[in-house]
Amino acid sequence: MSEPGFDSGAPAPGVSATVVPATVAVVAAAVAVPAAALALLGTVSMAVGVRRGTRRLHTTGGALAFGGVLLSAGAGAPPALALIGGAAAIIAWDAGEHAIGLGGQVGSEAYARRGILAHVGASTIAASTIVVVAAIVFVLARTGNPSAATVVLVFAVGLFALLLDR
């Protein structure tokens, strides 16, 4: 049970850190109106979930935003746009999860901007690297050199496993 007067909602910068990348996912999903609507619903759900400190609502919103990007990919979005939108939806979800965790530990009134920005920055670097590697694999596979694509993909999986271990 929490102390009287302790608000375990996420600190205010957590909402912004969630909404900004989620908006990128909505824009990426705008290839198809139903996809954009789904991603927008996910963005709103994530923002409300982060503000209230409700992981279930936030995670549902993340799934909806990612689903909107997947729907847009199925509707013909360019692969690069789908990759960027998917990465943005995952970054938004990760930022919100981090903010909710911080809120539970230090409360919503704590100064947490630097910690949230550092976390989101690291997540963005990791996601950007994954998007670049996936784009390289896509290009190599399209040019008729699937063995090179396989090598790059295996290297990426190994690098990802190494980074997860740290």
FIROPA-833478 format. One record per atom (N, C-alpha, C): residue number from 1; residue in three letters; atom name; x negated, y, z. Coordinates in steps of 0.001 Angstrom, whole numbers, plus 524288, in hexadecimal, padded with zeros to 5 digits. Each point is the difference from the previous one (the first is absolute). Example, Ala and Ser with C-alpha at 12.3 -4.5 7.8 and 13.67 -1.06 7.14 Angstrom:
2
(1; ALA; N; (7CC7A; 7E9C6; 81E78)) (1; ALA; CA; (8037A; 804A6; 80000)) (1; ALA; C; (7FC7C; 804B0; 80000)) (2; SER; N; (8015E; 8041A; 7FD30)) (2; SER; CA; (7FCCC; 804A6; 8003C)) (2; SER; C; (80302; 80442; 802DA)) 
This chain:
166
(1; MET; N; (7FCAF; 7FB72; 80000)) (1; MET; CA; (80351; 8048E; 80000)) (1; MET; C; (7FC7B; 804D5; 80000)) (2; SER; N; (80188; 803FA; 7FD37)) (2; SER; CA; (7FCC8; 804B1; 7FFA7)) (2; SER; C; (8012F; 803B4; 8047B)) (3; GLU; N; (7FC52; 80389; 800EC)) (3; GLU; CA; (80094; 803E1; 8041F)) (3; GLU; C; (80432; 803F2; 7FE7B)) (4; PRO; N; (80280; 8027A; 803FA)) (4; PRO; CA; (803C1; 8041D; 7FEB7)) (4; PRO; C; (7FD3E; 80472; 7FD20)) (5; GLY; N; (8025C; 801D4; 7FBDF)) (5; GLY; CA; (7FDB4; 80447; 7FD03)) (5; GLY; C; (7FC06; 7FE49; 7FBF9)) (6; PHE; N; (7FED3; 7FAEE; 7FFB7)) (6; PHE; CA; (7FC3B; 7FE10; 7FC26)) (6; PHE; C; (802E7; 7FE80; 7FB06)) (7; ASP; N; (7FED2; 802AB; 7FBCA)) (7; ASP; CA; (80267; 7FEE5; 7FAEF)) (7; ASP; C; (7FC3E; 7FCA6; 7FCE4)) (8; SER; N; (8016B; 7FB1C; 7FF15)) (8; SER; CA; (7FC7E; 7FC65; 7FD4F)) (8; SER; C; (8008F; 80033; 7FA17)) (9; GLY; N; (802C2; 803E7; 7FDFF)) (9; GLY; CA; (80043; 800B4; 7FA58)) (9; GLY; C; (7FAA4; 80179; 7FDE6)) (10; ALA; N; (7FF68; 7FFB1; 7FB01)) (10; ALA; CA; (7FAF0; 80133; 7FD95)) (10; ALA; C; (7FEDB; 805DA; 80054)) (11; PRO; N; (7FB0B; 8016B; 80072)) (11; PRO; CA; (7FE93; 8058B; 7FFC0)) (11; PRO; C; (801B7; 80258; 7FAC5)) (12; ALA; N; (80135; 80500; 7FFFF)) (12; ALA; CA; (80211; 802A4; 7FB56)) (12; ALA; C; (7FCA9; 7FF44; 7FB1F)) (13; PRO; N; (7FAC9; 8002D; 80052)) (13; PRO; CA; (7FCF6; 7FF34; 7FB2D)) (13; PRO; C; (800D1; 7FA98; 7FD8A)) (14; GLY; N; (801DF; 7FC4C; 80307)) (14; GLY; CA; (80101; 7FAC9; 7FDE8)) (14; GLY; C; (80461; 7FFF2; 7FC02)) (15; VAL; N; (803D9; 80351; 800CF)) (15; VAL; CA; (80456; 8004C; 7FC47)) (15; VAL; C; (7FDFD; 80224; 7FACB)) (16; SER; N; (7FCFF; 80430; 80035)) (16; SER; CA; (7FDD0; 8023E; 7FB29)) (16; SER; C; (7FC59; 7FC2F; 7FD51)) (17; ALA; N; (7FCC9; 7FD55; 80317)) (17; ALA; CA; (7FC4A; 7FC3F; 7FDC8)) (17; ALA; C; (802CA; 7FB68; 7FD77)) (18; THR; N; (804D9; 7FF11; 80188)) (18; THR; CA; (80322; 7FBE4; 7FD9D)) (18; THR; C; (802DE; 801FD; 7FB2D)) (19; VAL; N; (8023C; 804A3; 80067)) (19; VAL; CA; (8034F; 8020D; 7FBD5)) (19; VAL; C; (7FCDE; 80178; 7FB20)) (20; VAL; N; (7FB4B; 80215; 8009E)) (20; VAL; CA; (7FCFE; 801B9; 7FB6B)) (20; VAL; C; (7FEC8; 7FB6D; 7FC53)) (21; PRO; N; (7FD95; 7FBBE; 801D7)) (21; PRO; CA; (7FF1C; 7FBB3; 7FC4D)) (21; PRO; C; (80511; 7FD5B; 7FE3B)) (22; ALA; N; (803FB; 7FFF0; 80360)) (22; ALA; CA; (804FB; 7FDB1; 7FE65)) (22; ALA; C; (8026D; 8031B; 7FB88)) (23; THR; N; (7FF38; 80519; 80002)) (23; THR; CA; (801F2; 80347; 7FBB8)) (23; THR; C; (7FD39; 7FEAD; 7FAE6)) (24; VAL; N; (7FAFD; 7FEC1; 80057)) (24; VAL; CA; (7FD20; 7FE47; 7FB56)) (24; VAL; C; (80277; 7FAF9; 7FDE9)) (25; ALA; N; (80187; 7FC84; 8037E)) (25; ALA; CA; (8028F; 7FB26; 7FE53)) (25; ALA; C; (80532; 80128; 7FD55)) (26; VAL; N; (802F0; 803CE; 801FE)) (26; VAL; CA; (804FF; 80174; 7FD98)) (26; VAL; C; (7FF11; 8021C; 7FA83)) (27; VAL; N; (7FC25; 8035F; 7FF71)) (27; VAL; CA; (7FEC1; 80237; 7FAD4)) (27; VAL; C; (7FE57; 7FBAA; 7FC47)) (28; ALA; N; (7FCDD; 7FC56; 801E6)) (28; ALA; CA; (7FE50; 7FBA7; 7FCAF)) (28; ALA; C; (80497; 7FC97; 7FE65)) (29; ALA; N; (803EB; 7FF9D; 80356)) (29; ALA; CA; (8048D; 7FCC2; 7FED6)) (29; ALA; C; (803FA; 802D0; 7FC9A)) (30; ALA; N; (7FF14; 804F4; 7FECF)) (30; ALA; CA; (803DA; 80326; 7FD2B)) (30; ALA; C; (800A5; 7FE70; 7FA4C)) (31; VAL; N; (7FD7F; 7FBD2; 7FE5E)) (31; VAL; CA; (800B2; 7FDFF; 7FAB5)) (31; VAL; C; (805A5; 7FE2C; 7FF42)) (32; ALA; N; (80255; 7FE14; 80423)) (32; ALA; CA; (80568; 7FE31; 7FFDC)) (32; ALA; C; (802E4; 80250; 804AF)) (33; VAL; N; (8049F; 80204; 7FF1C)) (33; VAL; CA; (802FD; 80297; 8042B)) (33; VAL; C; (80112; 7FC50; 80496)) (34; PRO; N; (801AD; 7FB26; 7FF28)) (34; PRO; CA; (800E6; 7FC93; 80483)) (34; PRO; C; (7FAFA; 7FEFE; 8031F)) (35; ALA; N; (7FBA4; 7FF97; 7FD53)) (35; ALA; CA; (7FB05; 7FF25; 802AE)) (35; ALA; C; (7FE8D; 804BD; 8034A)) (36; ALA; N; (800A8; 804A3; 7FDD0)) (36; ALA; CA; (7FECB; 804C6; 802E7)) (36; ALA; C; (803AA; 80098; 804AB)) (37; ALA; N; (804F6; 7FEAA; 7FF51)) (37; ALA; CA; (803BD; 8005B; 80455)) (37; ALA; C; (7FE84; 7FC3B; 80463)) (38; LEU; N; (7FE61; 7FB52; 7FE92)) (38; LEU; CA; (7FE5E; 7FC2A; 803E4)) (38; LEU; C; (7FB26; 801E6; 802E9)) (39; ALA; N; (7FC3D; 80212; 7FD1D)) (39; ALA; CA; (7FB3A; 80206; 80273)) (39; ALA; C; (8012F; 804B7; 80370)) (40; LEU; N; (803A7; 8034D; 7FE54)) (40; LEU; CA; (80184; 80488; 80322)) (40; LEU; C; (802B4; 7FE4A; 80511)) (41; LEU; N; (80370; 7FC26; 7FF9D)) (41; LEU; CA; (80280; 7FDE5; 804A8)) (41; LEU; C; (7FBE0; 7FDCA; 803BD)) (42; GLY; N; (7FC22; 7FD68; 7FDCF)) (42; GLY; CA; (7FBB8; 7FDF8; 80333)) (42; GLY; C; (7FCE9; 80450; 802A0)) (43; THR; N; (7FF1C; 8043D; 7FD2F)) (43; THR; CA; (7FD18; 80467; 80232)) (43; THR; C; (802E5; 80263; 8049F)) (44; VAL; N; (8050C; 800CA; 7FF58)) (44; VAL; CA; (8032E; 80237; 8043E)) (44; VAL; C; (80009; 7FC48; 804AE)) (45; SER; N; (80096; 7FAFD; 7FEF8)) (45; SER; CA; (8000B; 7FC23; 8043D)) (45; SER; C; (7FACB; 7FFE5; 802E6)) (46; MET; N; (7FBBA; 8004F; 7FD0C)) (46; MET; CA; (7FAE3; 80019; 8028E)) (46; MET; C; (7FF64; 804DA; 80369)) (47; ALA; N; (8018C; 80482; 7FDEB)) (47; ALA; CA; (7FF71; 804DB; 802F7)) (47; ALA; C; (8032C; 7FFD9; 8050E)) (48; VAL; N; (804DC; 7FE2E; 7FFAD)) (48; VAL; CA; (8034A; 7FFAE; 804AB)) (48; VAL; C; (7FDC7; 7FBF2; 803CA)) (49; GLY; N; (7FE39; 7FB99; 7FDE9)) (49; GLY; CA; (7FDB7; 7FBF3; 80357)) (49; GLY; C; (7FB23; 801E1; 802D8)) (50; VAL; N; (7FCB6; 802F9; 7FD4E)) (50; VAL; CA; (7FB4A; 8020B; 80283)) (50; VAL; C; (8017F; 803F2; 8042C)) (51; ARG; N; (8037F; 80385; 7FEBF)) (51; ARG; CA; (80181; 80410; 803C7)) (51; ARG; C; (80254; 7FDA4; 804F4)) (52; ARG; N; (8031A; 7FBF1; 7FF55)) (52; ARG; CA; (80276; 7FD73; 80481)) (52; ARG; C; (7FC7A; 7FBF5; 80297)) (53; GLY; N; (7FBCB; 7FE8A; 7FD50)) (53; GLY; CA; (7FC95; 7FBED; 8020E)) (53; GLY; C; (80252; 7FA96; 7FF69)) (54; THR; N; (8032A; 7FF3A; 7FBE3)) (54; THR; CA; (802B6; 7FB13; 7FF15)) (54; THR; C; (7FD4F; 7FCFF; 7FB9A)) (55; ARG; N; (7FD16; 7FC00; 8016B)) (55; ARG; CA; (7FD16; 7FCFE; 7FC14)) (55; ARG; C; (80392; 7FD3C; 7FC19)) (56; ARG; N; (80460; 7FDFE; 801D1)) (56; ARG; CA; (8037A; 7FD1B; 7FC7D)) (56; ARG; C; (80208; 8037F; 7FB9E)) (57; LEU; N; (801D9; 804AB; 8015F)) (57; LEU; CA; (801EE; 803A6; 7FC10)) (57; LEU; C; (7FB99; 801C6; 7FC68)) (58; HIS; N; (7FB83; 80107; 80254)) (58; HIS; CA; (7FB83; 801B6; 7FCEA)) (58; HIS; C; (7FE47; 7FBB8; 7FC2F)) (59; THR; N; (7FF9F; 7FB3A; 801D3)) (59; THR; CA; (7FE53; 7FBAE; 7FCA6)) (59; THR; C; (803FE; 7FEE9; 7FBB9)) (60; THR; N; (804F9; 80064; 80146)) (60; THR; CA; (80410; 7FF65; 7FC07)) (60; THR; C; (7FF65; 8042F; 7FBD1)) (61; GLY; N; (7FEF4; 804D0; 801A5)) (61; GLY; CA; (7FF19; 80445; 7FC4B)) (61; GLY; C; (7FB41; 7FEF9; 7FC90)) (62; GLY; N; (7FBDC; 7FDF7; 8024F)) (62; GLY; CA; (7FB5D; 7FEB8; 7FCED)) (62; GLY; C; (80126; 7FBDF; 7FBDF)) (63; ALA; N; (80318; 7FC1B; 80185)) (63; ALA; CA; (80173; 7FBEC; 7FC3E)) (63; ALA; C; (80368; 8023C; 7FBA0)) (64; LEU; N; (80387; 80393; 80163)) (64; LEU; CA; (80351; 80271; 7FBFC)) (64; LEU; C; (7FCC7; 8035F; 7FC47)) (65; ALA; N; (7FC51; 80301; 8021A)) (65; ALA; CA; (7FCB3; 80349; 7FCAC)) (65; ALA; C; (7FCBB; 7FC9F; 7FC52)) (66; PHE; N; (7FDAC; 7FBE4; 80223)) (66; PHE; CA; (7FCE3; 7FC78; 7FCBB)) (66; PHE; C; (80380; 7FD3C; 7FC0E)) (67; GLY; N; (804A5; 7FE80; 8019E)) (67; GLY; CA; (803BA; 7FD8F; 7FC67)) (67; GLY; C; (8018A; 803A7; 7FB93)) (68; GLY; N; (80088; 80507; 80130)) (68; GLY; CA; (80125; 803D2; 7FBE9)) (68; GLY; C; (7FBAC; 8004A; 7FBF9)) (69; VAL; N; (7FB27; 7FFC1; 801D6)) (69; VAL; CA; (7FB93; 8000D; 7FC5A)) (69; VAL; C; (7FFF5; 7FAFF; 7FCBE)) (70; LEU; N; (80110; 7FB8C; 80273)) (70; LEU; CA; (8003F; 7FB12; 7FD0E)) (70; LEU; C; (80457; 80029; 7FBF3)) (71; LEU; N; (80471; 8022F; 80176)) (71; LEU; CA; (8045C; 80076; 7FC5A)) (71; LEU; C; (7FE82; 80372; 7FB5C)) (72; SER; N; (7FD29; 80437; 80109)) (72; SER; CA; (7FE52; 80368; 7FBB7)) (72; SER; C; (7FC16; 7FD39; 7FC75)) (73; ALA; N; (7FCAE; 7FCBF; 8024D)) (73; ALA; CA; (7FC4E; 7FCFF; 7FCC8)) (73; ALA; C; (802FD; 7FC41; 7FC76)) (74; GLY; N; (8040C; 7FD99; 80214)) (74; GLY; CA; (80345; 7FC90; 7FCDB)) (74; GLY; C; (80308; 802E4; 7FBD2)) (75; ALA; N; (800EC; 80502; 800F2)) (75; ALA; CA; (802E3; 80334; 7FC3B)) (75; ALA; C; (7FC6D; 80273; 7FBEF)) (76; GLY; N; (7FAFD; 7FEC6; 80042)) (76; GLY; CA; (7FC72; 801DA; 7FBF7)) (76; GLY; C; (7FC3F; 80451; 8018A)) (77; ALA; N; (7FF41; 800E8; 80508)) (77; ALA; CA; (7FC2F; 803F2; 801A6)) (77; ALA; C; (7FA90; 7FE54; 7FE40)) (78; PRO; N; (7FCB3; 803AD; 7FE74)) (78; PRO; CA; (7FAA6; 7FE9B; 7FE9A)) (78; PRO; C; (7FD3D; 7FD5F; 8049E)) (79; PRO; N; (7FCA7; 7FC32; 7FEF4)) (79; PRO; CA; (7FD67; 7FD27; 80441)) (79; PRO; C; (7FD0E; 80397; 803CE)) (80; ALA; N; (7FD59; 803FB; 7FE01)) (80; ALA; CA; (7FD1B; 8037E; 8037C)) (80; ALA; C; (803B5; 802D4; 803B9)) (81; LEU; N; (80471; 801A3; 7FE09)) (81; LEU; CA; (803DA; 802AF; 80340)) (81; LEU; C; (80233; 7FC4E; 80421)) (82; ALA; N; (800FB; 7FB31; 7FE71)) (82; ALA; CA; (801F7; 7FC26; 803B6)) (82; ALA; C; (7FBF4; 7FED4; 8043A)) (83; LEU; N; (7FB0E; 7FFA2; 7FE80)) (83; LEU; CA; (7FBDB; 7FF0F; 803D9)) (83; LEU; C; (7FF9C; 80484; 803E0)) (84; ILE; N; (8001A; 804BC; 7FE00)) (84; ILE; CA; (7FF9B; 8049A; 80362)) (84; ILE; C; (804C5; 80057; 80395)) (85; GLY; N; (80497; 7FF14; 7FDDE)) (85; GLY; CA; (804C1; 80028; 8032D)) (85; GLY; C; (80005; 7FBD3; 80433)) (86; GLY; N; (7FE5A; 7FB54; 7FEA1)) (86; GLY; CA; (7FFBC; 7FBC9; 803D9)) (86; GLY; C; (7FC24; 80136; 80455)) (87; ALA; N; (7FB78; 80208; 7FE74)) (87; ALA; CA; (7FC17; 8016F; 803ED)) (87; ALA; C; (80212; 8045F; 8037F)) (88; ALA; N; (802B9; 803C3; 7FDBA)) (88; ALA; CA; (80223; 80454; 80318)) (88; ALA; C; (8041B; 7FE0A; 803DE)) (89; ALA; N; (80348; 7FC5B; 7FE5D)) (89; ALA; CA; (803EF; 7FDD8; 8038C)) (89; ALA; C; (7FD67; 7FD21; 8048D)) (90; ILE; N; (7FBD3; 7FD2F; 7FEDD)) (90; ILE; CA; (7FD37; 7FD2C; 8041F)) (90; ILE; C; (7FD33; 803CC; 803AD)) (91; ILE; N; (7FDB3; 8041B; 7FDD5)) (91; ILE; CA; (7FD73; 803F3; 80349)) (91; ILE; C; (80409; 8029C; 8038D)) (92; ALA; N; (80490; 80134; 7FDE5)) (92; ALA; CA; (80425; 80269; 80321)) (92; ALA; C; (8019A; 7FC68; 80477)) (93; TRP; N; (800BE; 7FB0D; 7FED1)) (93; TRP; CA; (80172; 7FC45; 8040E)) (93; TRP; C; (7FBB1; 7FFA1; 80423)) (94; ASP; N; (7FB23; 7FFA7; 7FE46)) (94; ASP; CA; (7FB9A; 7FF8D; 803A1)) (94; ASP; C; (7FF8A; 804DB; 8036D)) (95; ALA; N; (800A7; 80494; 7FDB4)) (95; ALA; CA; (7FFBA; 804DC; 80303)) (95; ALA; C; (8043E; 80020; 8042F)) (96; GLY; N; (804AA; 7FE65; 7FE8F)) (96; GLY; CA; (80448; 7FFE8; 803C2)) (96; GLY; C; (7FF1D; 7FC18; 8045C)) (97; GLU; N; (7FE10; 7FB67; 7FEAC)) (97; GLU; CA; (7FED7; 7FC14; 80400)) (97; GLU; C; (7FBF7; 80214; 803D8)) (98; HIS; N; (7FC06; 8028C; 7FDF7)) (98; HIS; CA; (7FBEE; 80235; 80359)) (98; HIS; C; (80247; 8043A; 80389)) (99; ALA; N; (80339; 80366; 7FDCC)) (99; ALA; CA; (80259; 8043A; 80311)) (99; ALA; C; (803A6; 7FDD9; 80435)) (100; ILE; N; (80300; 7FC0A; 7FEBC)) (100; ILE; CA; (80383; 7FDA4; 803E0)) (100; ILE; C; (7FCC6; 7FD9C; 8046E)) (101; GLY; N; (7FBC2; 7FD5C; 7FE9D)) (101; GLY; CA; (7FC90; 7FDCB; 80404)) (101; GLY; C; (7FDAD; 80432; 80380)) (102; LEU; N; (7FE51; 80440; 7FDA5)) (102; LEU; CA; (7FDEF; 80457; 8031D)) (102; LEU; C; (8042E; 80246; 80396)) (103; GLY; N; (804B7; 800A3; 7FDF0)) (103; GLY; CA; (80439; 8021B; 8032B)) (103; GLY; C; (80121; 7FCA1; 804B9)) (104; GLY; N; (7FFC8; 7FAE7; 7FF4C)) (104; GLY; CA; (800DF; 7FC7B; 80466)) (104; GLY; C; (7FBBD; 80051; 80417)) (105; GLN; N; (7FB44; 80165; 7FE47)) (105; GLN; CA; (7FBA0; 8004A; 803A9)) (105; GLN; C; (7FF7E; 80554; 8029F)) (106; VAL; N; (8007C; 8042E; 7FCEC)) (106; VAL; CA; (7FEED; 80538; 8021E)) (106; VAL; C; (804BA; 80399; 7FFEC)) (107; GLY; N; (80440; 7FE5B; 7FD98)) (107; GLY; CA; (804B3; 80332; 7FFD1)) (107; GLY; C; (8002A; 8039B; 7FB52)) (108; SER; N; (80496; 8021A; 7FF13)) (108; SER; CA; (800C1; 80334; 7FB57)) (108; SER; C; (7FDB7; 80578; 80085)) (109; GLU; N; (7FF02; 801B7; 804BC)) (109; GLU; CA; (7FDFC; 80548; 800D2)) (109; GLU; C; (7FA0F; 8004E; 7FFC7)) (110; ALA; N; (7FD5F; 7FB96; 7FFA8)) (110; ALA; CA; (7FA4A; 7FFF1; 80004)) (110; ALA; C; (7FDD1; 80236; 7FAEB)) (111; TYR; N; (7FB4E; 80241; 80066)) (111; TYR; CA; (7FD4B; 801E1; 7FB5B)) (111; TYR; C; (7FDA4; 7FB37; 7FD52)) (112; ALA; N; (801FF; 7FEAF; 7FB81)) (112; ALA; CA; (7FE3C; 7FB3F; 7FD5C)) (112; ALA; C; (7FEC2; 800EF; 7FA42)) (113; ARG; N; (8000D; 804E5; 7FE59)) (113; ARG; CA; (7FF4F; 80121; 7FA73)) (113; ARG; C; (7FAE1; 7FDD6; 7FDE1)) (114; ARG; N; (7FBB7; 800D5; 802CD)) (114; ARG; CA; (7FAF9; 7FE36; 7FDFA)) (114; ARG; C; (7FFD2; 7FA0E; 7FF8C)) (115; GLY; N; (8020C; 7FD45; 803DD)) (115; GLY; CA; (8000F; 7FA4D; 7FFCF)) (115; GLY; C; (80361; 7FDEF; 7FB8E)) (116; ILE; N; (8047B; 80270; 7FF3C)) (116; ILE; CA; (8037B; 7FE56; 7FBCA)) (116; ILE; C; (7FD87; 80115; 7FAB0)) (117; LEU; N; (7FDB7; 804AD; 7FF60)) (117; LEU; CA; (7FD8B; 80150; 7FB02)) (117; LEU; C; (7FB5A; 7FC79; 7FED1)) (118; ALA; N; (7FCED; 7FEB0; 803F9)) (118; ALA; CA; (7FB95; 7FC73; 7FF26)) (118; ALA; C; (801F1; 7FAA1; 7FE44)) (119; HIS; N; (80420; 7FE25; 80279)) (119; HIS; CA; (80222; 7FAE6; 7FE98)) (119; HIS; C; (80234; 80004; 7FA6E)) (120; VAL; N; (802FD; 80407; 7FEC7)) (120; VAL; CA; (8024F; 8005C; 7FACA)) (120; VAL; C; (7FBB9; 800A7; 7FBDE)) (121; GLY; N; (7FBF9; 80305; 80141)) (121; GLY; CA; (7FBA6; 800A3; 7FC55)) (121; GLY; C; (7FD49; 7FAD5; 7FED1)) (122; ALA; N; (7FEFE; 7FCF8; 80417)) (122; ALA; CA; (7FD7E; 7FAE8; 7FF39)) (122; ALA; C; (8038B; 7FC5A; 7FCE2)) (123; SER; N; (80503; 80015; 8012E)) (123; SER; CA; (803B7; 7FCB8; 7FD1A)) (123; SER; C; (80045; 8019D; 7FA44)) (124; THR; N; (7FFCC; 80512; 7FF0D)) (124; THR; CA; (80034; 801F5; 7FAA2)) (124; THR; C; (7FB26; 7FE66; 7FCF8)) (125; ILE; N; (7FB80; 8003D; 80280)) (125; ILE; CA; (7FB2C; 7FE4B; 7FD64)) (125; ILE; C; (80051; 7FA32; 7FEA8)) (126; ALA; N; (801C7; 7FCDE; 803B1)) (126; ALA; CA; (80077; 7FA5D; 7FF04)) (126; ALA; C; (803F5; 7FEEC; 7FBA4)) (127; ALA; N; (8047B; 80289; 80036)) (127; ALA; CA; (80403; 7FF25; 7FC00)) (127; ALA; C; (7FE26; 801DF; 7FAAA)) (128; SER; N; (7FD3F; 80462; 7FFD2)) (128; SER; CA; (7FDFE; 801FF; 7FB07)) (128; SER; C; (7FC1B; 7FC2F; 7FD9B)) (129; THR; N; (7FCBF; 7FDBE; 80346)) (129; THR; CA; (7FC3E; 7FC22; 7FE12)) (129; THR; C; (802D4; 7FB4B; 7FDC4)) (130; ILE; N; (803FA; 7FE40; 802A5)) (130; ILE; CA; (80304; 7FB82; 7FE21)) (130; ILE; C; (802BC; 8014C; 7FADA)) (131; VAL; N; (80229; 804B4; 7FF86)) (131; VAL; CA; (80295; 80196; 7FB23)) (131; VAL; C; (7FC0F; 8001D; 7FB85)) (132; VAL; N; (7FB66; 8021A; 800F1)) (132; VAL; CA; (7FC01; 8003B; 7FBDC)) (132; VAL; C; (7FE6B; 7FA7D; 7FE5C)) (133; VAL; N; (7FF1C; 7FC8F; 803BB)) (133; VAL; CA; (7FE80; 7FA9D; 7FEB3)) (133; VAL; C; (8046B; 7FD4E; 7FCFC)) (134; ALA; N; (804CB; 800BC; 801AF)) (134; ALA; CA; (8046A; 7FD9D; 7FD3C)) (134; ALA; C; (80079; 80223; 7FA76)) (135; ALA; N; (7FF12; 8050C; 7FF56)) (135; ALA; CA; (80032; 80255; 7FAC3)) (135; ALA; C; (7FBAF; 7FDC3; 7FC84)) (136; ILE; N; (7FB60; 7FF43; 80238)) (136; ILE; CA; (7FBAD; 7FDB0; 7FCFE)) (136; ILE; C; (80163; 7FA77; 7FE57)) (137; VAL; N; (80237; 7FD03; 803A6)) (137; VAL; CA; (8019D; 7FAA1; 7FEB7)) (137; VAL; C; (8041B; 8000F; 7FBB1)) (138; PHE; N; (803BB; 80395; 80054)) (138; PHE; CA; (80414; 80065; 7FC10)) (138; PHE; C; (7FDAF; 80135; 7FAA6)) (139; VAL; N; (7FC69; 803B8; 7FFCC)) (139; VAL; CA; (7FD97; 8017C; 7FB06)) (139; VAL; C; (7FCB6; 7FB81; 7FDD9)) (140; LEU; N; (7FCFF; 7FD76; 80357)) (140; LEU; CA; (7FCC6; 7FBA5; 7FE2E)) (140; LEU; C; (80357; 7FB7D; 7FE05)) (141; ALA; N; (8044B; 7FEFC; 802A2)) (141; ALA; CA; (8036C; 7FBBF; 7FE50)) (141; ALA; C; (802A5; 80146; 7FAD0)) (142; ARG; N; (8013D; 804F8; 7FF22)) (142; ARG; CA; (80298; 80195; 7FB1A)) (142; ARG; C; (7FC4B; 7FFE7; 7FB67)) (143; THR; N; (7FAF7; 800C8; 800F6)) (143; THR; CA; (7FC3F; 8003A; 7FBB3)) (143; THR; C; (7FE3C; 7FA94; 7FE52)) (144; GLY; N; (80259; 7FC03; 8021C)) (144; GLY; CA; (7FEB1; 7FAB9; 7FE4C)) (144; GLY; C; (7FB41; 7FDC2; 802B3)) (145; ASN; N; (7FE96; 80214; 80480)) (145; ASN; CA; (7FB8B; 7FE05; 802E8)) (145; ASN; C; (801CC; 7FE43; 8056E)) (146; PRO; N; (80328; 7FBCD; 8002E)) (146; PRO; CA; (80228; 7FE72; 8050A)) (146; PRO; C; (7FBE7; 7FE0A; 803E1)) (147; SER; N; (7FBA2; 7FDF9; 7FE23)) (147; SER; CA; (7FC04; 7FE2E; 803B7)) (147; SER; C; (7FD9D; 80495; 802F0)) (148; ALA; N; (7FF32; 8045D; 7FD4E)) (148; ALA; CA; (7FDF9; 804AB; 802AB)) (148; ALA; C; (803FD; 80205; 803E8)) (149; ALA; N; (804F3; 7FFD7; 7FE89)) (149; ALA; CA; (8041A; 801AF; 8039A)) (149; ALA; C; (8001D; 7FC85; 804D1)) (150; THR; N; (7FF40; 7FAFC; 7FF3E)) (150; THR; CA; (7FFF8; 7FC5F; 80462)) (150; THR; C; (7FB75; 80126; 803AC)) (151; VAL; N; (7FB79; 80112; 7FDCC)) (151; VAL; CA; (7FB6A; 8013C; 8032F)) (151; VAL; C; (800FA; 804E7; 80340)) (152; VAL; N; (8021B; 80408; 7FD97)) (152; VAL; CA; (80113; 804D7; 802DA)) (152; VAL; C; (8040F; 7FF0F; 8043E)) (153; LEU; N; (803FB; 7FCF1; 7FED3)) (153; LEU; CA; (8040E; 7FEE6; 803D4)) (153; LEU; C; (7FDD2; 7FCDB; 80499)) (154; VAL; N; (7FCD3; 7FC21; 7FEEE)) (154; VAL; CA; (7FDA7; 7FCE8; 80433)) (154; VAL; C; (7FC66; 8036E; 80357)) (155; PHE; N; (7FD0D; 80363; 7FD82)) (155; PHE; CA; (7FCA7; 803A8; 802D9)) (155; PHE; C; (80351; 80380; 80387)) (156; ALA; N; (80453; 801DC; 7FE00)) (156; ALA; CA; (80375; 8036C; 8030A)) (156; ALA; C; (80247; 7FD20; 804AE)) (157; VAL; N; (80189; 7FB1A; 7FF35)) (157; VAL; CA; (8021D; 7FCF0; 80450)) (157; VAL; C; (7FBCF; 7FF32; 8042B)) (158; GLY; N; (7FB45; 7FED2; 7FE57)) (158; GLY; CA; (7FBAF; 7FF5A; 803B4)) (158; GLY; C; (7FED9; 80500; 802FD)) (159; LEU; N; (7FFF5; 80459; 7FD3B)) (159; LEU; CA; (7FF14; 8050D; 80280)) (159; LEU; C; (8045E; 80142; 803E1)) (160; PHE; N; (804C8; 7FEEC; 7FE79)) (160; PHE; CA; (80477; 800F8; 8036F)) (160; PHE; C; (7FF99; 7FCAD; 804ED)) (161; ALA; N; (7FE97; 7FB0E; 7FF62)) (161; ALA; CA; (7FF6B; 7FC81; 8048F)) (161; ALA; C; (7FBA0; 801F2; 80391)) (162; LEU; N; (7FBC9; 801E8; 7FDAB)) (162; LEU; CA; (7FBA4; 8020C; 80312)) (162; LEU; C; (801B5; 804D4; 8031E)) (163; LEU; N; (802EF; 8036A; 7FD75)) (163; LEU; CA; (801D0; 804BC; 802A9)) (163; LEU; C; (803F6; 7FED2; 80444)) (164; LEU; N; (80334; 7FBF6; 7FF36)) (164; LEU; CA; (803CE; 7FE92; 803FE)) (164; LEU; C; (7FD50; 7FDD8; 804E0)) (165; ASP; N; (7FB7F; 7FDA3; 7FF3E)) (165; ASP; CA; (7FD30; 7FDA9; 80457)) (165; ASP; C; (7FD8B; 80424; 8038A)) (166; ARG; N; (7FF5B; 804B6; 7FE1C)) (166; ARG; CA; (7FD65; 80419; 80315)) (166; ARG; C; (803B4; 802D7; 8036E)) 
